[in-house]
Amino acid sequence: MAGVKKNARRHRAWLVFEDESGVSERPAVRRTWAPRGHTPVLTHAFNWKHLSVATALAFRWDGRRSRLYFQTRPGSYSGVSLLPVMRALRRHFRGAPVILIWDRLPAHRSRALGAYLLQQRPWLSLEWLPGYAPELNPVEYVWGNLKGQELANLCAADLGETGRAVRTGRARIRRQPQLPFAFLKHAGLSF
């Protein structure tokens, strides 16, 4: 990552970590409390419907600011369905230089996405995380934080309720500007 940081400083580029995750109507079971003698019970429908969330965690080249972007969709992400995520990143950064850092998910290496990324060379460069090293991606800690708070023990009636909980968590993380830097530090990275 030292070379990536040096490149970011040289080109005054944003470092953007991107990842996708799924959340479903089934609750993320976490430890909770209950009055003595009353075991807590989670009542939920056994639906397998899920919502996919693409998250980009961006850090300015000098480490002074961070940004957090979420995009949700029903079902799973594929190379083609990641195109709107990449287009949204382009709009958010308005042509500023970006170094995109992500894992080697097959969708990230698809032909459609690869062709699009080649066209974006003037503002976007790509770096790959090592294989089987999710702990190096600070976005993984965003998921853990979100699933440990807003989604913890949530027995959602439908995907809309799950989506609202994700948006609430996103807003909470955005209101706490120290959190993205804590996620970066927990991944063993710093500025």
N, C-alpha and C positions, 0 to 999 in steps of 0.2 A: 504493500500500500504506500510505501514511501515514495516510489516513482509517480504514483497517481497524485499524491498530494503535491509533489513538486511541479507536475504538469498543471495542476489546478491553479497554483500560485502564479506560474509563468503566464498562463492564458487568462487569469482572473475568471476561472470557470467555477460553476456550481458543481459540487459533488452530489449526485443523486443516487440514492439506494432505492431500488424498486423491488417489490415482491407482491405476490398474490396469496390470499388465504380464503378459506371458506368458513362461513358460519351458517348454522342451521337452526331450525326451530327446536331442536333438542338442546336442553340446557348444558352449559359447561359447568359441571358439578364442582363446587368448591366448598371448603370447610365453612361452616356458619355456626351460629349460636341458636339456642332454643331454651325455653324454661326447663328447669330440671324435671326429668321424668317425661318430657314430651319430645320424642324424636322428630326432627324436621322431615317433612315429606314433600318431594317435588312431584307435582301432578302435571304431566304434559302428554300431548299426543305424540305417537311414535311416527311422526312424519319425517321423511328423508329429504324433503325439499331443502335446498340450500341457496345461499346468497354468496357470490364471490366478491371479494373486495380486493382491489388493486391499490396499493399504497406506495407513495413515493415520499421519501424523507430526504430533504435537500439541505445541504450546508454550503454557505458562502465560502469561497476560497480562503478567506482570512479567518474563518471561524467566528465571525461576529453575529451572524444571523442564521436562522434555520427556517424552513418552510415544510409544511405537511400537506400532502394531497391524498385524497381518497376518491375512488370511483367504484361504484357497486353495480352488479348486474346479476340477474338470476342465472343459475347454471354455472358452468365452468368457463374459465378463460382459455382461449386457443390463440394461435398466432394471429389469426384474422381479427378476433375480438379484442386483442391488445392494441390494434391500430388506433382506435379512439383514445386510448390512454396516452399513447405517444403523441398524438395530435394535441391533446389537452396540455401535455407538458410543454409542447412548443408554444402554445398560446400563453401559458403562464410565464414562461421565461422570455417571451418576446424576442427571440433570436440571440439572447445572451449565451455565451459558451457554456455547455453542459457536458460533464463526464458522467455517463450512466453506468452504474455498477450493479450487476445482477448475477443471479446464479445461472446454471446451465439447464434450466427447464426446457424440455423439448419445444414448448410453445415459443420460447425466446429465440430458438434457433430455426424457426420455420422459414420457408422461402418467402412468403408474403411479407412477414415482418422484416426479414433480412433485406429484401428489395427496398422497402420503405426506409430503413435505417441508412442504407447506402446513399439515398437521395438527401439525407439530412446531415451529411458530413460537414457542411460549413459551420454548423453550430453544435453538433452532437458527436461525441466520441464514445466508444464503448469499451468497458473493462469487465472482465469476468472474475467472479469470485472463484476460489478453488473449489473443486468438487467435494461434496459431502462435508461442507463447513458452514452450515447455516448460522452457527454462533458468531460468524464474522459479519453478518448482516444486521445492522441495528433495527431494521424493520421487524425482524422476528421478535424483538423486545416490545415493539408497539403492539403486536398481536397479543403477547403475554399480558401486557398491561390492560388492554381492552377486554380480553377474555377473563381477566381476574377481577374486573370491576363492573363495568356496565353489562357484560354478558354473563357474569357469574350467577348461576342458579336462576337465570331468566327462563321462565316457561312461556315462551311466546305463543300467542294464538295464531299468528301468521307471519309471513316473511316481512310484512310491513312493520310489524312491531320490532322484529330483529333489526331491520334497517334503521329504525328510529334510534335504537340503542347504540348502533354503530355510529350514527351521526352525533349523538350525545357524547360518546367517548372521544370522537374526533375533536369536537369543540372543547372538551375538557383538556385534552393534550395541547391544543393550540393556545389555550389560555395560560398554560404553564410553560413558558419558553425554556426553562431549564431541563424539562423532560427529554426533548430530543437529544440534547448533549449528554444526558445521563445514559440514554440508550446507546449512543456512540461509545461512551466510556466503557459501558458494560460489555460491548463487543470487542473491547481491547484496542480501540482506535481513539485518536485524539488529534488535535490541531497543534 
